Amino acid sequence: MAALVRENSRFLPPQMADKLTFPARFASMRAMKDNMPETLTISLSLADETATRALGRRLAPLLALGDFVALTGDLGAGKTALARAIIQARYGAGGEDEDVPSPTFTLIQTYETPDLLITHADLYRLDEPEDLRELGLGEALDEGTVLMEWPDRMGVAPANRLDIVLSLEGAPAATARVARLTAHGPSWVRRLNALKL
């Protein structure tokens, strides 16, 4: 695979980068940015919790510093299972043995994976959006990634984020789910496009 040159959050093959002057490169980058949609939504059918965990393992390497992932869905839809799989995958080999409890009662759990600090928040028991200041979620975004269950309790979400809505399919005892992933912002749109491959 050819190396890529990073410029203005876009990538060009080196042979193309070498042939463009700076203003031409900037114009090229601007055109690419202007053509990139601001949002992208994909839906995935998940047969059971095993498939939900597999999705988490696929998402884990896409996370980066400053990312916000909003996890929405009814009770039992798999939000915590998905977050747990993401966190365990970031620990690498043997990560599935890492204890990742639900933050329902603590509201926040923090994990220092080898390459990324991950804050897992569950706002189900949060009474007022103003109570968020005490949780330090702004600092958590500055220092790592935030996975948030029940993000509607916070009022306004960051503009650049990944929304994941999990819904159960079929009869109440069914384990099948649908995951609807919506990327907001060019960085997440690019990463979600890569996930579709």
Secondary structure, DSSP 8 states (H G I E B T S, - for coil): ----EEETTEEE-HHHHHHS-HHHHHHHHHHHHHHS-SEEEEEEEE-SHHHHHHHHHHHGGG--TT-EEEEEESTTSSHHHHHHHHHHHHT-TTGGGS-----TTTSEEEEE-SS-EEEEEE-TT---GGGGGGGTHHHHHHHEEEEEESGGGGSS--SSEEEEEEEE-SSTT---EEEEEEEESHHHHHHHHHHH-
